[in-house]
């Protein structure tokens, strides 16, 4: 195994929005050659964007966190397409679209995280998701080979992109259109989000919506709105969101998730499926 790459020791709590997690090894390549060398080394890794829907365990994570902070940060406009680096934050893409009066991606403004993670999760909001306007993604496999996958080659489903978990998303291309009212749409989404969702020290939606159901309604019916374990709590503002009320551990969050799943199943017979990622 090639151990020539250099990692740093960092706290998982500094890498995720929920601000929990113990010490982990992190690798930030400065070039595509470094990235290829790293993935070809055989090390077990997890590509992490902004950590907006990820929980890093409190101790003994047995894989290296891969961060592309130093690569793939560009947005290119080749109308009617925009090509975006995987490390670009969603709200940065939304602002770019507002400045250039480009429609089709306005929902990104309300989704925390970056483009690579959004494609991998097929994240969405307000009736739209990443796969809707996607044309292609550029990926790297475990052998360091870079290829382009067109949308028709990828199976997308609700909050899921069916590609190997070891794939590293490098860039994505989306189709856009001219829209003079893009800012009005984004402003409307922001107002709605701020009224209904907690903003900080959260993970976004904890559970996927079961077919024909709303996860938050099932959680509410089970009496779990405001339910807490340690410093982790089901938000009273939106009970499908977990918030860190201060001093929460990843262990608290996992226990809370398992408990809510159990309560909802006992009440409704429905087993909620996690939307967030546990490492």
C-alpha positions in Angstrom: 0.0 0.0 0.0 1.3 3.4 -0.9 1.6 5.6 2.2 3.3 8.6 0.5 0.2 10.8 0.9 0.2 13.1 4.0 -2.9 13.4 6.2 -3.7 15.8 9.0 -5.4 15.1 12.3 -8.6 17.1 12.7 -11.7 17.0 14.8 -14.8 15.7 13.1 -16.7 18.4 15.0 -14.9 21.0 12.8 -15.9 19.2 9.6 -19.7 18.8 10.1 -22.6 21.3 10.4 -23.9 19.4 13.5 -20.5 20.0 15.2 -19.9 16.5 16.6 -17.3 13.8 16.0 -13.9 12.8 17.3 -10.4 13.0 15.8 -10.0 11.8 12.3 -7.4 11.6 9.5 -8.0 14.1 6.7 -6.4 14.2 3.2 -6.6 17.4 1.1 -4.9 16.9 -2.3 -3.4 19.9 -4.0 -3.5 18.4 -7.5 -5.2 15.8 -9.5 -2.0 13.7 -9.5 -2.0 13.7 -5.7 -5.7 12.6 -5.7 -5.0 9.8 -8.1 -2.1 8.6 -6.1 -4.2 8.6 -2.9 -7.1 6.6 -4.3 -4.8 4.1 -6.0 -3.1 3.5 -2.6 -5.9 1.3 -1.5 -6.7 3.3 1.7 -10.3 3.2 2.8 -11.7 6.8 2.4 -14.9 8.8 2.5 -15.3 11.9 0.3 -16.7 14.7 2.5 -18.0 18.0 1.2 -19.3 20.5 3.7 -20.5 17.8 6.1 -24.1 19.2 6.1 -25.8 15.7 6.4 -23.0 13.6 7.9 -22.2 12.4 11.4 -18.6 11.4 12.2 -18.3 8.9 15.0 -16.8 10.0 18.3 -13.9 7.6 18.3 -11.9 5.3 16.1 -13.1 6.1 12.6 -11.4 3.5 10.4 -11.2 5.5 7.2 -9.6 8.7 5.9 -11.8 11.7 5.2 -11.1 13.0 1.7 -11.7 16.8 1.3 -11.4 18.4 -2.1 -11.1 21.9 -0.7 -8.1 22.8 -2.8 -9.5 21.4 -6.1 -12.7 21.7 -8.3 -13.9 25.1 -7.0 -14.8 26.7 -10.4 -18.1 27.5 -12.1 -18.0 27.8 -15.9 -20.9 29.1 -17.9 -21.3 27.5 -21.4 -24.9 28.5 -22.0 -27.3 26.7 -21.8 -25.0 24.7 -19.4 -23.1 25.4 -16.3 -20.2 23.2 -15.2 -19.5 23.2 -11.5 -16.7 21.8 -9.4 -17.8 19.3 -6.8 -16.4 21.4 -4.0 -18.5 24.5 -4.8 -21.2 25.2 -2.1 -24.8 25.0 -3.3 -25.6 28.6 -2.3 -22.6 29.8 -4.3 -24.1 28.2 -7.4 -27.4 29.7 -6.6 -25.9 33.2 -6.3 -24.1 32.7 -9.6 -27.4 31.8 -11.2 -29.1 34.9 -9.7 -26.3 37.2 -11.0 -26.6 35.7 -14.5 -30.5 35.3 -14.5 -30.3 31.5 -14.9 -33.2 29.4 -13.9 -33.5 25.7 -13.0 -31.2 25.5 -9.9 -32.9 28.0 -7.6 -33.7 25.3 -5.1 -30.0 24.9 -4.3 -30.1 28.1 -2.2 -32.0 26.3 0.5 -29.9 23.1 0.6 -26.7 23.2 2.7 -23.7 21.4 1.3 -21.7 21.3 -1.9 -22.4 20.1 -5.4 -20.6 16.7 -5.2 -22.5 15.6 -2.1 -25.7 16.9 -3.6 -25.4 14.8 -6.7 -24.4 11.8 -4.7 -27.4 12.1 -2.4 -29.7 13.4 -5.2 -30.6 16.1 -2.7 -33.7 18.2 -3.3 -36.1 20.8 -2.0 -39.4 22.4 -3.1 -40.2 19.7 -5.6 -36.8 19.8 -7.4 -33.7 17.6 -7.1 -30.2 17.5 -8.5 -30.9 14.9 -11.1 -33.6 17.1 -12.7 -31.3 19.3 -14.7 -28.2 17.2 -14.6 -26.4 16.5 -17.9 -23.3 14.6 -16.8 -20.9 14.1 -13.9 -17.2 13.6 -14.0 -16.0 10.9 -11.6 -12.8 9.2 -10.5 -12.8 5.5 -9.6 -10.6 3.6 -7.1 -8.0 3.1 -9.9 -7.6 6.8 -10.4 -9.4 6.7 -13.8 -11.4 9.8 -14.7 -14.6 9.4 -16.7 -17.8 11.2 -17.6 -21.1 9.6 -16.8 -24.2 11.0 -18.6 -27.5 11.2 -16.8 -28.9 8.3 -18.8 -26.1 6.1 -17.6 -26.9 6.7 -13.9 -29.9 5.4 -12.0 -31.3 8.1 -9.8 -34.1 7.6 -7.2 -35.4 9.6 -4.3 -32.4 10.9 -2.4 -30.1 8.4 -4.0 -27.6 8.2 -6.9 -26.9 4.5 -7.7 -23.1 4.6 -8.3 -20.3 2.9 -6.4 -19.8 4.7 -3.0 -16.0 4.8 -3.8 -16.6 7.1 -6.8 -15.3 10.6 -6.3 -17.4 13.3 -7.9 -15.2 15.9 -9.6 -17.5 18.1 -11.7 -21.1 18.2 -12.7 -22.9 19.8 -15.7 -26.4 21.2 -15.4 -28.8 22.6 -18.0 -30.1 26.1 -17.2 -32.4 28.6 -18.9 -32.9 32.4 -18.8 -35.1 33.5 -16.0 -35.5 37.2 -15.2 -37.5 36.3 -12.0 -34.9 34.0 -10.5 -34.2 36.2 -7.5 -37.9 36.4 -6.6 -38.1 32.6 -6.6 -35.0 32.3 -4.4 -36.2 34.9 -2.0 -39.5 33.1 -1.7 -37.8 29.8 -0.9 -35.5 31.5 1.7 -38.5 33.0 3.5 -40.3 29.6 3.6 -37.2 27.9 4.8 -36.5 30.4 7.6 -40.1 30.1 8.8 -40.2 26.3 9.0 -36.6 25.0 9.5 -33.9 25.4 12.1 -30.8 27.1 10.6 -27.7 26.2 12.7 -26.1 23.1 14.3 -28.4 20.8 12.4 -28.2 18.0 9.7 -31.1 18.9 7.5 -33.7 16.2 7.1 -32.9 13.2 9.3 -35.2 10.7 7.6 -36.5 10.2 4.0 -40.2 10.7 3.3 -41.8 7.2 3.0 -43.9 6.9 -0.2 -47.1 8.9 0.2 -46.1 10.1 3.7 -44.3 12.9 5.4 -41.6 11.9 7.8 -42.1 14.9 10.1 -45.8 14.0 10.4 -45.0 10.5 11.5 -42.4 11.7 14.0 -45.0 14.2 15.3 -47.7 11.5 15.6 -45.2 9.4 17.6 -44.8 12.2 20.1 -41.1 12.8 19.2 -41.3 16.6 18.5 -38.8 18.1 21.0 -37.6 14.6 22.1 -34.0 14.8 23.2 -31.1 12.5 24.2 -28.1 14.3 25.7 -27.5 17.4 23.7 -29.2 16.1 20.6 -32.9 17.0 20.1 -35.6 16.6 17.5 -36.3 20.3 16.6 -39.6 21.7 17.8 -39.6 24.0 14.7 -39.3 21.0 12.2 -39.3 17.6 13.9 -37.5 15.8 11.1 -34.4 17.9 11.9 -32.0 17.1 14.7 -30.3 20.0 16.4 -27.3 20.2 18.6 -28.5 22.1 21.7 -24.9 22.3 23.0 -22.5 19.5 23.9 -24.1 16.8 21.8 -22.0 13.8 20.8 -22.4 11.7 17.7 -23.4 8.9 20.1 -26.3 11.1 21.4 -27.4 11.6 17.8 -27.3 7.9 16.9 -29.2 7.0 20.0 -31.8 9.7 19.2 -32.2 8.4 15.6 -32.6 4.8 16.7 -35.2 5.8 19.4 -37.3 7.9 17.0 -37.3 5.1 14.5 -38.5 2.7 17.2 -41.2 5.1 18.4 -42.5 5.8 14.9 -42.5 2.1 14.0 -44.4 1.2 17.2 -47.0 3.9 16.5 -47.4 3.6 12.7 -45.8 0.3 11.6 -43.5 2.3 9.3 -39.7 2.1 9.6 -38.2 5.4 8.7 -35.1 5.3 6.5 -32.2 7.6 7.3 -31.4 10.4 4.9 -28.3 11.5 6.8 -24.9 9.6 6.6 -23.4 7.9 9.6 -19.6 7.3 9.5 
